[in-house]
């Protein structure tokens, strides 16, 4: 399984450098990139996000950076949650259930999420 990881940023700062790979800091949930993101890609392409570049520069984009780091703002989390829970495999995959729970928490707390691509 090639993993892609998602976590909640407790204290988001737009000028902070998020280029370090620190999934433990954000208590990330890993899912299978090939099994899910390929199937979700058309829907993810409608989602506002920020690609993280060197020195923490955030570049607005749509979808997720498959091979980089993406910040998902609170305004995009409802769409992301819908994509996850409407997947036919949702109720059978503990990782998807954990991801949906994390997205719901971020929505409730109005927090950004971080995505680490493969």
C-alpha positions, 0 to 999 in steps of 0.5 A, a space after each residue: 500500500 502506498 500511503 497518503 496521510 491526513 492530519 489536523 493542524 491545531 494552530 494554523 499560521 499562513 506564514 509558518 513553514 509546513 514543508 517538514 514531514 511530521 505526521 506524528 505532530 498532526 496525528 495523521 491517518 493514512 489511507 491507500 493513495 492508489 485505492 482511493 485518491 485515483 477514484 476521488 480525483 474528479 471530485 477532489 479537483 473541485 476542492 480549494 486547497 493550498 500547495 506548500 512550497 519551499 520556505 512555507 509559501 502557500 500556493 492556492 490550487 484545486 485538489 491535493 498535491 499527490 507528491 507534496 504537502 497540501 493544506 486543506 482550509 476549513 471551507 473545503 472540509 465539507 466537500 472532502 467529508 462527502 467524498 470520503 463517506 459517499 465512497 462505497 468502501 467507507 463502512 468496510 475500511 477502518 482507515 476511511 472511518 478514522 479519516 471521516 472522524 478526523 474531518 468531522 473534528 476539523 469541521 467542528 473546530 474550524 481547523 485546517 488539515 494537512 495532507 502528505 502525498 506519497 
